[in-house]
Amino acid sequence: MQLSYWEIKNWFSNIDYTIVGSGIVGIHAALQLRERFPESKILILERGFLPQGASTKNAGFACFGSISEIIDDLQSHSEEEVFQLVQKRWNGLQLLRKNLSDTALDFKKFGGYELFLNEDTATFENCVSKLPLINELLQSLFNSPVFVKENNQFGFNNIKNTMIFNPFEAQIDIGNMMQALLKKAQTNDILILNQQSVTNFHEKQDHVLVELNNFSFTTKKLLFANNGFASKLTKTAVQPARAQVLITEPIPDLKIKGTFHLDKGYYYFRNINNCILLGGGRNLDFKRETTTELVTTDLIQNKLEQLLKEVILPHREFQIAHRWSGIMGVGSQKMPIVSQLSDHVYCGVRLGGMGVAIGSLIGKELADLI
């Protein structure tokens, strides 16, 4: 591709910071860099025509982990590490609300619920028995019990009558969030170029040569904020994890309000504009869902529809309006990777499916490495 003098001058010359990924992490990193270095030239590169990974494809949960997820994390992390994870997620949510406002996010604090299928007695009894332990672990952060028992009030079928309720959980409008972030980036003179894939980079003594599909340019610093897509170029311990989602057509007189978790967080659903948005099922085929391919599969979509019919909307007619998938970044450890890879290259990745909660904070931490 041959660029004009004007294109090179305005978009690809004298770049101080180049960020790969225009999602929650990438834009927050750019905004933090702008605050710290007001005169710098900041460029964000995005492989999709919209943020391609998970930032515009997730379910919009303002959450920090259901009780079964937290208990599960304690199997591979210390109590202090789990507390730090929850604290980071909680602080990240507060930073996101502060940066954009609850109005811009359409923030609704309906609370979150964990459901347990009738046959999942072991998980249910384990969660109930460990309620005091988890509440004590999180007491200093929330100053009141985080998880309490409540009866099924929504007409769900084939589940235990007792659910576990979290009053601190909320839901947001992801489309509104990203539009607000993109507007804020533009207001702060941050350049964003879409449909630009970084194919390679070469670090020099005082700059980095960045290669795109058909063009290359130099930047003083290069920051990777592309989460599940990062391992190929950064060699960091993060792997892609596809999450599949569907949403129904509007349902008359829908009484369901809140964010809901099922099967240790592998399934999740919520209300939005009188519709039910439902996602998950990665645990049905971990190997196939370890991919960056943005498609849906019959195996998982059929399971999601089964949950709608048998658990969430029993005896109700519904139609599926849309289906899609997004790419998360996961690993053997839940703690995100925020690190300097070399003299001029940095990364903030492996958000573990908690990008809404921690993306803003990880973006800030990434920028503060410089």
C-alpha positions as CSV (number, residue, x, y, z in Angstrom):
1,M,0.0,0.0,0.0
2,Q,1.3,3.4,-1.0
3,L,0.4,6.2,1.5
4,S,0.4,9.8,0.6
5,Y,2.6,12.4,2.2
6,W,-0.4,13.7,4.2
7,E,-1.3,10.3,5.5
8,I,2.2,9.5,6.6
9,K,2.6,13.0,8.2
10,N,-0.6,13.0,10.2
11,W,-1.1,9.3,11.1
12,F,2.3,7.6,11.1
13,S,5.0,10.1,11.9
14,N,6.5,11.0,15.3
15,I,4.4,8.5,17.2
16,D,5.2,8.2,20.9
17,Y,2.9,5.4,21.9
18,T,1.2,2.8,19.8
19,I,-1.4,0.6,21.5
20,V,-2.6,-2.7,19.9
21,G,-6.4,-3.1,20.7
22,S,-9.1,-0.5,21.1
23,G,-11.1,-2.3,23.8
24,I,-11.6,-1.3,27.4
25,V,-7.9,-1.9,28.3
26,G,-6.5,-0.2,25.2
27,I,-8.5,3.0,25.4
28,H,-8.0,3.4,29.2
29,A,-4.2,2.9,28.6
30,A,-4.4,5.7,26.0
31,L,-6.4,8.0,28.3
32,Q,-3.9,7.5,31.1
33,L,-1.0,8.2,28.8
34,R,-2.7,11.3,27.6
35,E,-3.1,12.5,31.2
36,R,0.6,11.7,32.0
37,F,2.1,13.0,28.7
38,P,-0.2,15.7,27.4
39,E,1.9,16.6,24.4
40,S,2.5,13.0,23.2
41,K,1.2,11.4,20.0
42,I,-0.9,8.3,20.7
43,L,-2.1,5.8,18.1
44,I,-4.4,2.8,18.7
45,L,-4.5,0.0,16.2
46,E,-7.6,-2.2,16.0
47,R,-7.8,-5.4,13.9
48,G,-11.6,-5.2,13.5
49,F,-14.0,-2.4,12.3
50,L,-15.2,-2.5,15.9
51,P,-13.3,-3.7,19.0
52,Q,-12.7,-7.3,17.9
53,G,-12.2,-9.3,21.1
54,A,-14.6,-9.1,23.9
55,S,-15.2,-5.5,24.8
56,T,-18.3,-5.1,22.6
57,K,-19.3,-8.8,22.6
58,N,-19.6,-9.6,26.3
59,A,-22.8,-9.8,28.4
60,G,-22.4,-6.5,30.3
61,F,-22.0,-8.0,33.8
62,A,-20.6,-5.5,36.4
63,C,-19.5,-8.4,38.5
64,F,-16.4,-9.7,40.4
65,G,-17.1,-13.4,40.7
66,S,-20.0,-15.6,41.8
67,I,-19.6,-17.6,45.1
68,S,-18.9,-20.9,43.2
69,E,-16.2,-19.1,41.1
70,I,-14.5,-17.7,44.2
71,I,-14.6,-21.1,45.9
72,D,-13.2,-22.7,42.8
73,D,-10.4,-20.0,42.6
74,L,-9.4,-21.0,46.2
75,Q,-8.5,-24.4,44.9
76,S,-5.6,-22.9,42.9
77,H,-4.9,-19.6,44.7
78,S,-4.3,-18.6,48.3
79,E,-6.9,-16.7,50.2
80,E,-4.8,-13.5,49.9
81,E,-4.5,-14.0,46.1
82,V,-8.3,-14.5,45.8
83,F,-8.9,-11.4,47.9
84,Q,-6.6,-9.4,45.7
85,L,-8.4,-10.6,42.6
86,V,-11.8,-9.6,43.9
87,Q,-10.4,-6.3,45.1
88,K,-8.9,-5.5,41.7
89,R,-12.2,-6.3,40.0
90,W,-14.1,-4.2,42.4
91,N,-11.7,-1.2,42.2
92,G,-11.8,-1.6,38.4
93,L,-15.6,-1.3,38.3
94,Q,-15.5,1.8,40.4
95,L,-12.8,3.4,38.1
96,L,-15.0,2.6,35.1
97,R,-18.0,4.2,36.7
98,K,-15.9,7.2,37.7
99,N,-14.5,7.6,34.2
100,L,-17.7,7.3,32.2
101,S,-20.6,7.9,34.8
102,D,-23.4,5.5,35.6
103,T,-25.7,7.4,33.2
104,A,-23.4,6.7,30.3
105,L,-23.0,3.1,31.3
106,D,-26.8,2.6,31.9
107,F,-25.6,1.1,35.2
108,K,-28.4,-0.8,37.0
109,K,-27.8,-2.4,40.3
110,F,-30.3,-5.2,40.3
111,G,-27.9,-7.6,42.1
112,G,-26.6,-10.9,41.0
113,Y,-27.8,-14.5,41.6
114,E,-26.2,-17.9,41.5
115,L,-28.6,-20.7,40.5
116,F,-28.0,-24.4,41.0
117,L,-29.5,-27.2,38.9
118,N,-31.4,-29.8,40.8
119,E,-28.8,-32.5,40.0
120,D,-25.9,-30.2,41.2
121,T,-26.4,-31.0,44.8
122,A,-22.7,-31.2,45.6
123,T,-21.9,-27.7,44.3
124,F,-24.9,-26.3,46.0
125,E,-24.1,-27.7,49.4
126,N,-20.5,-26.7,49.1
127,C,-21.4,-23.1,48.4
128,V,-24.0,-22.9,51.2
129,S,-21.5,-24.4,53.7
130,K,-18.8,-21.9,52.7
131,L,-21.0,-18.8,52.8
132,P,-19.6,-17.7,56.2
133,L,-16.0,-18.3,55.0
134,I,-16.3,-16.3,51.8
135,N,-18.2,-13.4,53.5
136,E,-15.5,-13.2,56.1
137,L,-12.8,-13.2,53.4
138,L,-14.4,-10.2,51.7
139,Q,-15.7,-8.4,54.8
140,S,-12.9,-5.8,54.9
141,L,-13.6,-4.8,51.2
142,F,-17.4,-4.6,51.4
143,N,-18.1,-4.1,55.1
144,S,-21.2,-6.3,54.9
145,P,-22.1,-9.8,53.7
146,V,-21.6,-10.2,50.0
147,F,-23.5,-13.4,49.5
148,V,-26.9,-14.3,51.1
149,K,-29.5,-17.0,50.5
150,E,-32.7,-16.1,48.7
151,N,-35.6,-18.2,47.4
152,N,-36.4,-18.6,43.7
153,Q,-38.7,-15.7,42.9
154,F,-38.4,-15.7,39.1
155,G,-40.1,-18.9,38.2
156,F,-37.0,-20.7,37.1
157,N,-37.4,-24.4,36.6
158,N,-35.3,-27.5,37.4
159,I,-33.1,-25.6,40.0
160,K,-32.8,-25.6,43.7
161,N,-35.3,-23.3,45.4
162,T,-32.5,-21.5,47.2
163,M,-30.3,-19.1,45.2
164,I,-27.3,-17.2,46.4
165,F,-27.8,-13.4,46.0
166,N,-25.1,-10.7,45.7
167,P,-26.5,-7.2,46.2
168,F,-23.2,-5.6,44.9
169,E,-23.5,-6.9,41.4
170,A,-25.0,-4.8,38.5
171,Q,-25.4,-4.7,34.8
172,I,-24.3,-2.2,32.2
173,D,-25.0,-1.4,28.5
174,I,-21.8,-2.5,26.7
175,G,-22.6,-0.6,23.5
176,N,-23.1,2.7,25.4
177,M,-19.9,2.0,27.3
178,M,-17.8,1.6,24.2
179,Q,-19.3,4.6,22.4
180,A,-18.6,6.7,25.5
181,L,-15.0,5.4,25.6
182,L,-14.4,6.0,21.9
183,K,-15.8,9.5,22.2
184,K,-13.6,10.3,25.1
185,A,-10.6,9.0,23.2
186,Q,-11.4,11.3,20.2
187,T,-11.9,14.2,22.5
188,N,-8.4,13.6,24.0
189,D,-6.8,13.6,20.5
190,I,-6.1,9.9,20.4
191,L,-6.0,8.4,17.0
192,I,-7.7,5.1,16.3
193,L,-7.2,3.2,13.1
194,N,-9.5,0.2,12.5
195,Q,-9.0,-3.0,10.5
196,Q,-5.2,-2.8,11.1
197,S,-3.6,-6.1,12.1
198,V,-0.1,-6.0,13.6
199,T,1.8,-8.9,12.0
200,N,5.2,-8.4,13.6
201,F,7.4,-5.9,15.4
202,H,11.1,-5.4,15.7
203,E,12.7,-3.5,18.6
204,K,15.5,-1.2,17.9
205,Q,17.7,0.9,20.2
206,D,15.4,3.8,20.6
207,H,12.1,2.7,18.8
208,V,10.0,-0.2,17.6
209,L,9.3,-1.0,14.0
210,V,5.7,-2.1,13.7
211,E,4.6,-4.1,10.7
212,L,1.0,-4.1,9.5
213,N,-0.4,-6.3,6.7
214,N,1.0,-3.9,4.0
215,F,2.7,-1.1,5.8
216,S,5.3,-0.5,8.5
217,F,6.1,2.5,10.8
218,T,8.1,3.4,13.9
219,T,6.9,4.2,17.4
220,K,8.8,5.0,20.6
221,K,6.8,2.6,22.7
222,L,4.5,-0.3,21.8
223,L,1.8,-1.5,24.2
224,F,-0.3,-4.7,23.7
225,A,-3.8,-4.6,25.0
226,N,-5.3,-7.3,22.8
227,N,-5.9,-9.9,25.5
228,G,-6.9,-13.2,23.9
229,F,-5.1,-12.4,20.7
230,A,-1.8,-11.4,22.4
231,S,0.1,-14.7,22.7
232,K,1.2,-15.0,19.1
233,L,3.3,-11.8,19.1
234,T,4.1,-11.4,22.9
235,K,4.7,-15.0,23.8
236,T,2.9,-14.4,27.1
237,A,1.1,-17.1,29.1
238,V,-2.4,-16.2,27.8
239,Q,-4.6,-18.3,25.6
240,P,-7.8,-17.4,23.7
241,A,-11.1,-18.6,25.0
242,R,-14.2,-18.2,22.9
243,A,-17.5,-17.3,24.6
244,Q,-20.8,-17.8,22.7
245,V,-23.9,-15.7,23.3
246,L,-27.5,-15.3,22.2
247,I,-30.3,-12.9,22.8
248,T,-34.0,-13.4,22.5
249,E,-36.6,-11.2,20.9
250,P,-38.5,-9.0,23.4
251,I,-40.7,-11.1,25.8
252,P,-43.9,-9.5,27.0
253,D,-44.2,-8.9,30.8
254,L,-40.7,-10.2,31.5
255,K,-40.2,-10.2,35.2
256,I,-36.6,-11.3,35.4
257,K,-34.2,-8.6,36.5
258,G,-30.6,-9.1,37.5
259,T,-27.5,-10.9,36.5
260,F,-27.5,-14.7,36.9
261,H,-24.8,-17.3,37.1
262,L,-25.1,-21.1,36.6
263,D,-22.6,-24.0,36.7
264,K,-19.6,-22.2,38.3
265,G,-20.1,-19.2,36.0
266,Y,-19.8,-21.2,32.8
267,Y,-23.3,-20.0,32.0
268,Y,-24.7,-16.5,32.6
269,F,-27.7,-14.6,31.7
270,R,-29.5,-11.2,32.3
271,N,-32.4,-9.1,31.2
272,I,-31.9,-6.3,28.7
273,N,-34.8,-4.3,27.1
274,N,-37.3,-7.1,27.9
275,C,-35.0,-9.7,26.3
276,I,-32.9,-12.5,27.8
277,L,-29.2,-12.4,27.0
278,L,-27.6,-15.8,27.6
279,G,-24.0,-16.9,27.2
280,G,-21.5,-19.6,28.1
281,G,-21.0,-23.3,27.5
282,R,-17.3,-23.2,26.9
283,N,-17.0,-26.1,29.3
284,L,-18.8,-28.4,26.8
285,D,-15.8,-28.4,24.5
286,F,-12.7,-26.6,25.9
287,K,-10.4,-27.7,23.1
288,R,-12.6,-26.4,20.3
289,E,-13.4,-23.1,22.2
290,T,-9.6,-22.4,22.7
291,T,-9.6,-20.4,19.4
292,T,-9.7,-16.8,18.0
293,E,-12.3,-17.8,15.4
294,L,-15.4,-15.6,15.8
295,V,-18.1,-18.1,15.0
296,T,-20.9,-20.0,16.9
297,T,-21.3,-23.8,17.1
298,D,-24.4,-25.9,17.2
299,L,-23.2,-27.8,20.2
300,I,-23.1,-24.8,22.5
301,Q,-26.0,-22.8,20.9
302,N,-28.3,-25.8,21.2
303,K,-27.3,-26.1,24.9
304,L,-28.1,-22.4,25.5
305,E,-31.5,-22.8,23.9
306,Q,-32.1,-25.9,26.1
307,L,-31.4,-23.8,29.2
308,L,-33.8,-21.2,28.0
309,K,-36.6,-23.7,27.5
310,E,-36.0,-25.9,30.6
311,V,-34.7,-23.5,33.2
312,I,-34.9,-19.8,32.4
313,L,-38.2,-19.4,30.5
314,P,-40.2,-22.6,31.1
315,H,-43.7,-22.5,29.7
316,R,-42.9,-19.2,27.8
317,E,-42.7,-18.8,24.0
318,F,-39.5,-17.1,22.8
319,Q,-37.6,-16.4,19.6
320,I,-33.8,-16.0,19.2
321,A,-32.9,-12.6,17.7
322,H,-29.1,-12.8,17.5
323,R,-26.2,-15.1,18.1
324,W,-22.5,-14.1,18.4
325,S,-19.2,-14.9,20.0
326,G,-16.3,-13.0,21.6
327,I,-12.7,-13.9,22.5
328,M,-11.5,-13.7,26.1
329,G,-7.9,-14.2,27.4
330,V,-7.4,-16.8,30.0
331,G,-4.6,-18.9,31.6
332,S,-3.7,-21.2,34.4
333,Q,-3.6,-18.2,36.8
334,K,-6.4,-15.6,37.2
335,M,-4.2,-12.7,37.9
336,P,-3.8,-10.5,34.8
337,I,-0.4,-10.0,33.1
338,V,0.7,-6.4,33.2
339,S,4.4,-6.3,32.4
340,Q,7.3,-4.7,30.5
341,L,8.4,-7.3,27.9
342,S,11.5,-5.4,26.8
343,D,12.9,-1.9,26.7
344,H,10.1,-0.4,24.6
345,V,7.4,-3.1,24.6
346,Y,4.7,-3.7,27.2
347,C,1.5,-5.7,27.6
348,G,-1.7,-5.8,29.7
349,V,-3.5,-9.1,28.9
350,R,-5.1,-12.2,30.4
351,L,-8.2,-10.6,31.9
352,G,-9.8,-14.0,32.6
353,G,-13.3,-13.2,31.4
354,M,-13.5,-10.2,33.8
355,G,-12.7,-7.4,31.3
356,V,-15.6,-5.2,32.2
357,A,-14.5,-5.3,35.9
358,I,-10.8,-5.0,35.5
359,G,-10.2,-3.6,32.0
360,S,-10.1,0.1,33.1
361,L,-7.7,-0.7,35.9
362,I,-5.4,-2.9,33.8
363,G,-5.3,-0.1,31.1
364,K,-4.2,2.4,33.8
365,E,-1.6,0.0,35.2
366,L,-0.3,-0.7,31.7
367,A,0.2,3.0,31.0
368,D,1.9,3.5,34.3
369,L,4.6,1.0,33.5
370,I,6.1,3.7,31.2
